[in-house]
Amino acid sequence: MGMLDKDWSGYCAGMKIEHDMMLNQYPVTFLTGLLVDQAALNGVINTLFDIGCPLLAVECVEAQELQRR
């Protein structure tokens, strides 16, 4: 768990990078955004793997719900 610098957005397909605390003690990073296809998602996941970021979850949400966030 940790925080990915917001400057990494370009390496993560332009996804929005936000930070929060889990259980009020562990820093976590949330990436949100629209990806064109599964290959783009795989690219983001591979980038995170390559830099040693653990992946806790991947959640698919409808585009309308994403726009409300």
MMTF fields as JSON, N, C-alpha, C and O atoms, coordinates in Angstrom:
{
  "mmtfVersion": "1.0.0",
  "mmtfProducer": "UNKNOWN",
  "numBonds": 275,
  "numAtoms": 276,
  "numGroups": 69,
  "numChains": 1,
  "numModels": 1,
  "chainsPerModel": [1],
  "groupsPerChain": [69],
  "chainIdList": ["A"],
  "bondAtomList": [4, 2, 8, 6, 12, 10, 16, 14, 20, 18, 24, 22, 28, 26, 32, 30, 36, 34, 40, 38, 44, 42, 48, 46, 52, 50, 56, 54, 60, 58, 64, 62, 68, 66, 72, 70, 76, 74, 80, 78, 84, 82, 88, 86, 92, 90, 96, 94, 100, 98, 104, 102, 108, 106, 112, 110, 116, 114, 120, 118, 124, 122, 128, 126, 132, 130, 136, 134, 140, 138, 144, 142, 148, 146, 152, 150, 156, 154, 160, 158, 164, 162, 168, 166, 172, 170, 176, 174, 180, 178, 184, 182, 188, 186, 192, 190, 196, 194, 200, 198, 204, 202, 208, 206, 212, 210, 216, 214, 220, 218, 224, 222, 228, 226, 232, 230, 236, 234, 240, 238, 244, 242, 248, 246, 252, 250, 256, 254, 260, 258, 264, 262, 268, 266, 272, 270],
  "bondOrderList": [1, 1, 1, 1, 1, 1, 1, 1, 1, 1, 1, 1, 1, 1, 1, 1, 1, 1, 1, 1, 1, 1, 1, 1, 1, 1, 1, 1, 1, 1, 1, 1, 1, 1, 1, 1, 1, 1, 1, 1, 1, 1, 1, 1, 1, 1, 1, 1, 1, 1, 1, 1, 1, 1, 1, 1, 1, 1, 1, 1, 1, 1, 1, 1, 1, 1, 1, 1],
  "groupList": [{"groupName": "MET", "atomNameList": ["N", "CA", "C", "O"], "elementList": ["N", "C", "C", "O"], "formalChargeList": [0, 0, 0, 0], "bondAtomList": [1, 0, 2, 1, 3, 2], "bondOrderList": [1, 1, 2], "singleLetterCode": "M", "chemCompType": "L-PEPTIDE LINKING"}, {"groupName": "GLY", "atomNameList": ["N", "CA", "C", "O"], "elementList": ["N", "C", "C", "O"], "formalChargeList": [0, 0, 0, 0], "bondAtomList": [1, 0, 2, 1, 3, 2], "bondOrderList": [1, 1, 2], "singleLetterCode": "G", "chemCompType": "PEPTIDE LINKING"}, {"groupName": "LEU", "atomNameList": ["N", "CA", "C", "O"], "elementList": ["N", "C", "C", "O"], "formalChargeList": [0, 0, 0, 0], "bondAtomList": [1, 0, 2, 1, 3, 2], "bondOrderList": [1, 1, 2], "singleLetterCode": "L", "chemCompType": "L-PEPTIDE LINKING"}, {"groupName": "ASP", "atomNameList": ["N", "CA", "C", "O"], "elementList": ["N", "C", "C", "O"], "formalChargeList": [0, 0, 0, 0], "bondAtomList": [1, 0, 2, 1, 3, 2], "bondOrderList": [1, 1, 2], "singleLetterCode": "D", "chemCompType": "L-PEPTIDE LINKING"}, {"groupName": "LYS", "atomNameList": ["N", "CA", "C", "O"], "elementList": ["N", "C", "C", "O"], "formalChargeList": [0, 0, 0, 0], "bondAtomList": [1, 0, 2, 1, 3, 2], "bondOrderList": [1, 1, 2], "singleLetterCode": "K", "chemCompType": "L-PEPTIDE LINKING"}, {"groupName": "TRP", "atomNameList": ["N", "CA", "C", "O"], "elementList": ["N", "C", "C", "O"], "formalChargeList": [0, 0, 0, 0], "bondAtomList": [1, 0, 2, 1, 3, 2], "bondOrderList": [1, 1, 2], "singleLetterCode": "W", "chemCompType": "L-PEPTIDE LINKING"}, {"groupName": "SER", "atomNameList": ["N", "CA", "C", "O"], "elementList": ["N", "C", "C", "O"], "formalChargeList": [0, 0, 0, 0], "bondAtomList": [1, 0, 2, 1, 3, 2], "bondOrderList": [1, 1, 2], "singleLetterCode": "S", "chemCompType": "L-PEPTIDE LINKING"}, {"groupName": "TYR", "atomNameList": ["N", "CA", "C", "O"], "elementList": ["N", "C", "C", "O"], "formalChargeList": [0, 0, 0, 0], "bondAtomList": [1, 0, 2, 1, 3, 2], "bondOrderList": [1, 1, 2], "singleLetterCode": "Y", "chemCompType": "L-PEPTIDE LINKING"}, {"groupName": "CYS", "atomNameList": ["N", "CA", "C", "O"], "elementList": ["N", "C", "C", "O"], "formalChargeList": [0, 0, 0, 0], "bondAtomList": [1, 0, 2, 1, 3, 2], "bondOrderList": [1, 1, 2], "singleLetterCode": "C", "chemCompType": "L-PEPTIDE LINKING"}, {"groupName": "ALA", "atomNameList": ["N", "CA", "C", "O"], "elementList": ["N", "C", "C", "O"], "formalChargeList": [0, 0, 0, 0], "bondAtomList": [1, 0, 2, 1, 3, 2], "bondOrderList": [1, 1, 2], "singleLetterCode": "A", "chemCompType": "L-PEPTIDE LINKING"}, {"groupName": "ILE", "atomNameList": ["N", "CA", "C", "O"], "elementList": ["N", "C", "C", "O"], "formalChargeList": [0, 0, 0, 0], "bondAtomList": [1, 0, 2, 1, 3, 2], "bondOrderList": [1, 1, 2], "singleLetterCode": "I", "chemCompType": "L-PEPTIDE LINKING"}, {"groupName": "GLU", "atomNameList": ["N", "CA", "C", "O"], "elementList": ["N", "C", "C", "O"], "formalChargeList": [0, 0, 0, 0], "bondAtomList": [1, 0, 2, 1, 3, 2], "bondOrderList": [1, 1, 2], "singleLetterCode": "E", "chemCompType": "L-PEPTIDE LINKING"}, {"groupName": "HIS", "atomNameList": ["N", "CA", "C", "O"], "elementList": ["N", "C", "C", "O"], "formalChargeList": [0, 0, 0, 0], "bondAtomList": [1, 0, 2, 1, 3, 2], "bondOrderList": [1, 1, 2], "singleLetterCode": "H", "chemCompType": "L-PEPTIDE LINKING"}, {"groupName": "ASN", "atomNameList": ["N", "CA", "C", "O"], "elementList": ["N", "C", "C", "O"], "formalChargeList": [0, 0, 0, 0], "bondAtomList": [1, 0, 2, 1, 3, 2], "bondOrderList": [1, 1, 2], "singleLetterCode": "N", "chemCompType": "L-PEPTIDE LINKING"}, {"groupName": "GLN", "atomNameList": ["N", "CA", "C", "O"], "elementList": ["N", "C", "C", "O"], "formalChargeList": [0, 0, 0, 0], "bondAtomList": [1, 0, 2, 1, 3, 2], "bondOrderList": [1, 1, 2], "singleLetterCode": "Q", "chemCompType": "L-PEPTIDE LINKING"}, {"groupName": "PRO", "atomNameList": ["N", "CA", "C", "O"], "elementList": ["N", "C", "C", "O"], "formalChargeList": [0, 0, 0, 0], "bondAtomList": [1, 0, 2, 1, 3, 2], "bondOrderList": [1, 1, 2], "singleLetterCode": "P", "chemCompType": "L-PEPTIDE LINKING"}, {"groupName": "VAL", "atomNameList": ["N", "CA", "C", "O"], "elementList": ["N", "C", "C", "O"], "formalChargeList": [0, 0, 0, 0], "bondAtomList": [1, 0, 2, 1, 3, 2], "bondOrderList": [1, 1, 2], "singleLetterCode": "V", "chemCompType": "L-PEPTIDE LINKING"}, {"groupName": "THR", "atomNameList": ["N", "CA", "C", "O"], "elementList": ["N", "C", "C", "O"], "formalChargeList": [0, 0, 0, 0], "bondAtomList": [1, 0, 2, 1, 3, 2], "bondOrderList": [1, 1, 2], "singleLetterCode": "T", "chemCompType": "L-PEPTIDE LINKING"}, {"groupName": "PHE", "atomNameList": ["N", "CA", "C", "O"], "elementList": ["N", "C", "C", "O"], "formalChargeList": [0, 0, 0, 0], "bondAtomList": [1, 0, 2, 1, 3, 2], "bondOrderList": [1, 1, 2], "singleLetterCode": "F", "chemCompType": "L-PEPTIDE LINKING"}, {"groupName": "ARG", "atomNameList": ["N", "CA", "C", "O"], "elementList": ["N", "C", "C", "O"], "formalChargeList": [0, 0, 0, 0], "bondAtomList": [1, 0, 2, 1, 3, 2], "bondOrderList": [1, 1, 2], "singleLetterCode": "R", "chemCompType": "L-PEPTIDE LINKING"}],
  "groupTypeList": [0, 1, 0, 2, 3, 4, 3, 5, 6, 1, 7, 8, 9, 1, 0, 4, 10, 11, 12, 3, 0, 0, 2, 13, 14, 7, 15, 16, 17, 18, 2, 17, 1, 2, 2, 16, 3, 14, 9, 9, 2, 13, 1, 16, 10, 13, 17, 2, 18, 3, 10, 1, 8, 15, 2, 2, 9, 16, 11, 8, 16, 11, 9, 14, 11, 2, 14, 19, 19],
  "groupIdList": [1, 2, 3, 4, 5, 6, 7, 8, 9, 10, 11, 12, 13, 14, 15, 16, 17, 18, 19, 20, 21, 22, 23, 24, 25, 26, 27, 28, 29, 30, 31, 32, 33, 34, 35, 36, 37, 38, 39, 40, 41, 42, 43, 44, 45, 46, 47, 48, 49, 50, 51, 52, 53, 54, 55, 56, 57, 58, 59, 60, 61, 62, 63, 64, 65, 66, 67, 68, 69],
  "secStructList": [7, 7, 7, 7, 7, 4, 4, 4, 4, 4, 4, 4, 6, 6, 7, 3, 3, 3, 3, 3, 3, 3, 6, 6, 6, 3, 3, 3, 3, 3, 3, 3, 7, 7, 7, 1, 1, 2, 2, 2, 2, 2, 2, 2, 2, 2, 2, 2, 2, 2, 6, 6, 7, 7, 7, 7, 7, 7, 7, 7, 7, 7, 2, 2, 2, 2, 2, 2, 7],
  "xCoordList": [0.848, 0.0, 0.891, 1.984, 0.421, 1.21, 0.561, -0.592, 1.337, 0.803, 1.604, 2.831, 0.901, 1.495, 1.413, 0.34, 2.538, 2.58, 1.652, 1.546, 0.984, 0.036, 0.711, 0.033, 2.03, 2.756, 2.762, 3.109, 2.387, 2.344, 1.094, 0.947, 0.202, -1.034, -0.774, -1.483, 0.227, 0.545, 0.97, 0.719, 1.607, 2.023, 0.866, 0.964, -0.209, -1.372, -2.563, -3.691, -2.319, -3.369, -4.188, -5.367, -3.568, -4.256, -5.276, -6.094, -5.239, -6.208, -5.988, -4.862, -7.071, -7.007, -6.452, -6.896, -5.485, -4.847, -5.233, -5.017, -5.812, -6.229, -5.685, -5.422, -5.523, -4.983, -5.986, -6.8, -5.902, -6.759, -6.029, -4.928, -6.646, -6.093, -7.058, -8.272, -6.508, -7.308, -7.185, -6.084, -8.317, -8.354, -7.648, -7.107, -7.661, -7.058, -5.565, -5.023, -4.886, -3.454, -2.627, -1.417, -3.237, -2.477, -2.771, -3.926, -1.758, -1.997, -2.295, -1.629, -3.294, -3.647, -3.848, -4.113, -3.722, -3.918, -5.068, -5.147, -5.961, -7.078, -6.841, -6.54, -6.974, -6.91, -8.303, -8.91, -8.816, -10.132, -10.036, -9.249, -10.835, -10.845, -11.449, -11.811, -11.546, -12.089, -10.941, -10.013, -11.007, -10.023, -10.73, -11.879, -10.045, -10.697, -11.012, -11.98, -10.206, -10.456, -9.661, -8.966, -9.781, -9.088, -7.576, -6.842, -7.106, -5.668, -5.111, -4.013, -5.867, -5.44, -5.406, -4.485, -6.407, -6.414, -5.205, -4.548, -4.921, -3.767, -2.475, -1.569, -2.378, -1.21, -1.03, 0.089, -2.115, -2.049, -1.634, -0.785, -2.239, -1.896, -0.421, 0.26, 0.072, 1.483, 2.405, 3.462, 2.022, 2.825, 2.93, 4.015, 1.807, 1.812, 2.656, 3.385, 2.556, 3.365, 4.852, 5.661, 5.201, 6.604, 7.262, 8.461, 6.489, 7.069, 6.853, 7.182, 6.295, 6.174, 4.99, 5.006, 3.974, 2.769, 1.827, 1.43, 1.463, 0.496, -0.882, -1.274, -1.601, -2.944, -3.937, -3.933, -4.795, -5.759, -7.076, -7.698, -7.511, -8.79, -8.895, -8.275, -9.692, -10.068, -11.585, -12.179, -12.205, -13.663, -14.124, -13.655, -15.038, -15.625, -16.913, -17.812, -16.989, -18.197, -18.712, -17.945, -19.979, -20.574, -20.036, -19.734, -19.915, -19.39, -20.221, -19.665, -21.526, -22.381, -22.036, -22.001, -21.785, -21.44, -20.074, -19.868, -19.157, -17.819, -17.878, -17.116, -18.757, -18.877, -19.395, -19.121, -20.135, -20.675, -19.621, -19.803, -18.512, -17.481, -16.633, -15.72],
  "yCoordList": [-1.172, 0.0, 1.23, 1.219, 2.274, 3.486, 4.513, 4.384, 5.529, 6.63, 6.773, 6.876, 6.779, 6.991, 8.477, 9.074, 9.072, 10.507, 10.845, 10.08, 11.988, 12.402, 12.619, 12.627, 12.796, 12.95, 11.663, 11.698, 10.545, 9.27, 9.112, 8.092, 10.066, 9.972, 9.674, 8.868, 10.311, 10.085, 8.654, 8.141, 8.01, 6.621, 5.651, 4.465, 6.157, 5.327, 5.699, 5.782, 5.92, 6.204, 7.446, 7.531, 8.404, 9.645, 9.53, 10.43, 8.442, 8.246, 9.281, 9.715, 9.665, 10.604, 9.868, 8.765, 10.48, 9.868, 10.646, 11.854, 9.928, 10.541, 9.7, 8.507, 10.341, 9.661, 9.687, 10.602, 8.651, 8.554, 7.682, 7.195, 7.496, 6.632, 5.461, 5.652, 4.262, 3.085, 2.777, 2.729, 2.571, 2.277, 3.363, 3.094, 4.575, 5.75, 5.612, 6.329, 4.679, 4.552, 4.165, 4.392, 3.588, 3.146, 4.026, 4.133, 4.648, 5.467, 4.577, 3.563, 4.962, 4.248, 5.253, 6.431, 4.777, 5.6, 5.021, 3.808, 5.883, 5.488, 6.043, 7.226, 5.196, 5.624, 5.496, 4.428, 6.562, 6.516, 7.138, 8.057, 6.634, 7.196, 6.225, 5.098, 6.69, 5.88, 5.287, 5.997, 4.002, 3.329, 2.802, 2.367, 2.845, 2.499, 1.019, 0.65, 0.16, -1.273, -2.032, -1.437, -3.345, -4.165, -4.108, -4.256, -3.897, -3.777, -2.558, -2.612, -1.463, -0.263, -0.537, -0.103, -1.255, -1.634, -2.511, -2.325, -3.456, -4.323, -3.507, -3.812, -2.491, -1.624, -0.892, -0.784, -0.39, 0.302, -0.677, -0.364, -1.86, -2.868, -3.26, -3.405, -3.432, -3.777, -2.665, -2.941, -1.412, -0.282, -0.306, -0.132, -0.52, -0.574, -1.745, -1.61, -2.885, -4.053, -3.762, -4.093, -3.14, -2.857, -1.945, -2.063, -1.039, -0.124, -0.616, 0.08, -1.826, -2.446, -2.0, -2.158, -1.452, -1.038, -2.224, -2.825, -2.571, -3.654, -3.207, -2.06, -4.098, -3.816, -4.465, -5.684, -3.643, -4.161, -4.558, -5.539, -3.794, -4.091, -3.363, -2.321, -3.938, -3.297, -3.353, -4.417, -2.216, -2.156, -1.466, -0.378, -2.101, -1.517, -0.794, -1.392, 0.485, 1.258, 1.844, 2.051, 2.102, 2.707, 4.119, 4.803, 4.553, 5.882, 6.972, 7.979, 6.798, 7.8, 7.942, 9.057, 6.843, 6.875, 7.54, 8.276, 7.286, 7.857, 9.391, 10.094, 9.898, 11.338, 12.031, 13.217, 11.344, 11.936, 12.068, 12.846, 11.327, 11.35, 12.575, 12.751],
  "zCoordList": [0.0, 0.0, 0.0, 0.565, -0.629, -0.681, -1.581, -1.992, -1.87, -2.655, -3.948, -3.925, -5.057, -6.367, -6.663, -6.575, -7.011, -7.289, -8.451, -9.409, -8.364, -9.402, -10.748, -11.776, -10.768, -12.026, -12.856, -14.036, -12.265, -12.969, -13.819, -14.492, -13.812, -14.578, -16.052, -16.656, -16.629, -18.039, -18.331, -19.421, -17.37, -17.537, -17.293, -17.606, -16.742, -16.415, -17.284, -16.797, -18.55, -19.545, -19.189, -19.532, -18.504, -18.168, -17.052, -16.866, -16.313, -15.239, -14.134, -13.888, -13.479, -12.358, -11.141, -10.82, -10.469, -9.311, -8.061, -7.971, -7.093, -5.828, -4.672, -4.823, -3.527, -2.346, -1.203, -1.082, -0.366, 0.82, 1.838, 1.579, 2.978, 4.02, 4.234, 4.306, 4.333, 4.614, 6.099, 6.647, 6.734, 8.174, 8.988, 10.06, 8.474, 9.108, 9.387, 10.228, 8.674, 8.922, 7.709, 7.705, 6.677, 5.518, 4.3, 3.886, 3.728, 2.54, 1.331, 1.118, 0.548, -0.676, -1.803, -1.563, -3.017, -4.205, -5.006, -5.201, -5.472, -6.323, -7.711, -7.869, -8.718, -10.11, -10.694, -10.616, -11.274, -11.905, -13.287, -13.516, -14.191, -15.535, -16.525, -16.188, -17.749, -18.831, -19.633, -20.02, -19.878, -20.711, -21.955, -21.887, -23.079, -24.346, -24.477, -25.142, -23.848, -23.957, -22.896, -22.072, -22.935, -21.938, -22.102, -21.125, -23.32, -23.54, -22.803, -22.248, -22.798, -22.07, -20.567, -19.876, -20.062, -18.646, -18.325, -17.3, -19.197, -18.996, -18.975, -18.199, -19.804, -19.811, -18.492, -17.989, -17.929, -16.637, -15.543, -14.708, -15.554, -14.549, -14.666, -13.65, -15.88, -16.078, -15.604, -15.037, -15.829, -15.357, -13.84, -13.285, -13.173, -11.712, -11.21, -10.228, -11.879, -11.511, -11.679, -10.813, -12.804, -13.105, -12.073, -11.818, -11.48, -10.49, -9.057, -8.097, -8.923, -7.606, -6.776, -5.555, -7.393, -6.647, -6.495, -7.493, -5.268, -5.091, -5.556, -5.343, -6.18, -6.675, -5.728, -5.553, -5.113, -4.149, -4.8, -4.393, -5.822, -6.46, -7.792, -8.007, -8.674, -9.931, -9.983, -9.808, -10.222, -10.237, -11.508, -11.843, -12.206, -13.41, -13.01, -12.42, -13.333, -13.052, -14.358, -15.299, -14.413, -15.594, -15.785, -14.807, -17.007, -17.31, -16.641, -16.204, -16.551, -15.918, -14.438, -13.92, -13.762, -12.349, -12.164, -11.199, -13.069, -13.003, -13.132, -12.468, -13.964, -14.175, -12.934, -12.747, -12.074, -10.848, -9.77, -8.833, -9.871, -8.821, -8.905, -8.098]
}
